[in-house]
Structures are given as structure tokens and as C-alpha cells.
């Protein structure tokens, strides 16, 4: 899977970490108080990542579109539980760290 079309380095590394199940790399990119909204509901970003990617074996199957600033990604993921679904990930990055992520269906 080629993630090079994500031109924001922090976002690209985060998506690669999620895809590859690399918890340490993902957590290193998070600000200490990083916030998550998942399908319009506040959630814990570490629990979300663990549930879906690190233990849930969810993988990215396509990167469909990325905004010019590289902080919004439309993609497809596939999980053993949900199958293949379209997702939209809106990252907020400040000082090289992810401060917020809004993840859900487009």
C-alpha cells in the first residue's frame, strides 16, 4: 500500500502506523491530550486505535483522496468484522503532533 499521496508527514506516518499495527509509532505522533471524535461521538483515541487497528486487524485498502494540506483523507478500510467500508479521517496537527482526529464514514 502506497501512502505517499498523503503529503502531510505526520498524517502519513499515522496512517501507516495504523495500517501496519504499529502502536508505538502511532502513539508517538499523538499530543498528550489528543481528542477523537468517532462517527460524531467523542471517544478515546488510544482505545479506538487498539480496537480497530492494533487488535482488530483493520487495514487500509485504498487512499481515494487527500486535501491539499494533507490533513483530510478519504480512504477505504477492510476489517474482519465490518468488511470493506469508506472512511473519512480529518486530522488536526500542531507542532508535529496530532491534537485531534475526526474519524468516520464520509
For each residue, the residues with C-beta under 8 A, 3 or more apart:
1: 19 59 60 61 63
2: 5 63
3: 6 12 15 16 19 60 63
4: 12
5: 2 63 66
6: 3 11 12 15 63 66 70 73
7: 12 66 68 69 70
8: 11 12 69 70 71 91 93
9: 12 13
10: 13 14 29 91 93 96 97 98
11: 6 8 14 15 70 71 73 91 93 98
12: 3 4 6 7 8 9 15 16 70
13: 9 10 16 17 25 29
14: 10 11 17 18 26 29 91 98
15: 3 6 11 12 18 19 60 63 73 75 89
16: 3 12 13 19 20 22 25
17: 13 14 20 22 23 25 26 29
18: 14 15 21 26 49 52 53 58 60
19: 1 3 15 16 53 59 60
20: 16 17 25
21: 18 53 54 57
22: 16 17 25 26
23: 17 26 27 49 50 54
24: 27 28
25: 13 16 17 20 22 28 29
26: 14 17 18 22 23 29 30 49 53
27: 23 24 30 46
28: 24 25
29: 10 13 14 17 25 26 97 98
30: 26 27 34 45 46 97 98
31: 34 94 95 97 98 99
32:
33: 99
34: 30 31 45 97 98 99 100 101
35: 42 45 99 100 101
36: 42 43 44 45 48 100 101 102 103
37: 40 41 42 43 100 101 102 103 104
38: 41 43 48 103 104
39: 103 104 105
40: 37 104
41: 37 38
42: 35 36 37
43: 36 37 38 47 48
44: 36 47 48
45: 30 34 35 36 48 49 101
46: 27 30 49 50
47: 43 44 50 51
48: 36 38 43 44 45 51 52 103
49: 18 23 26 45 46 52 53 54
50: 23 46 47 53 54 55 56
51: 47 48 55 56
52: 18 48 49 56 58 79
53: 18 19 21 26 49 50 56 57 58
54: 21 23 49 50
55: 50 51
56: 50 51 52 53 79 80 81
57: 21 53 79 80
58: 18 52 53 77 78 79 82
59: 1 19 77 78 79
60: 1 3 15 18 19 63 75 76 77
61: 1 75 76 77 78 84
62: 75 76
63: 1 2 3 5 6 15 60 66 73 74 75
64: 74 75 76 86
65: 73 74
66: 5 6 7 63 70 72 73 74
67: 70 71 72 73
68: 7
69: 7 8 72
70: 6 7 8 11 12 66 67 73
71: 8 11 67 90 91 92 93
72: 66 67 69 88 89 90 91
73: 6 11 15 63 65 66 67 70 88 89 91
74: 63 64 65 66 86 87 88 106
75: 15 60 61 62 63 64 86 87 88 89
76: 60 61 62 64 84 85 86 87
77: 58 59 60 61 84 85 87
78: 58 59 61 83 84 85
79: 52 56 57 58 59 82 83 85
80: 56 57
81: 56
82: 58 79 85
83: 78 79
84: 61 76 77 78
85: 76 77 78 79 82 105
86: 64 74 75 76 105 106
87: 74 75 76 77 103 104 105 106
88: 72 73 74 75 102 103 104 105 106
89: 15 72 73 75 101 102 103
90: 71 72 101 102 103
91: 8 10 11 14 71 72 73 98 100 101
92: 71 98 99 100 101
93: 8 10 11 71 96 97 98 99
94: 31 97 99
95: 31
96: 10 93
97: 10 29 30 31 34 93 94
98: 10 11 14 29 30 31 34 91 92 93 101
99: 31 33 34 35 92 93 94
100: 34 35 36 37 91 92
101: 34 35 36 37 45 89 90 91 92 98
102: 36 37 88 89 90
103: 36 37 38 39 48 87 88 89 90
104: 37 38 39 40 87 88
105: 39 85 86 87 88
106: 74 86 87 88
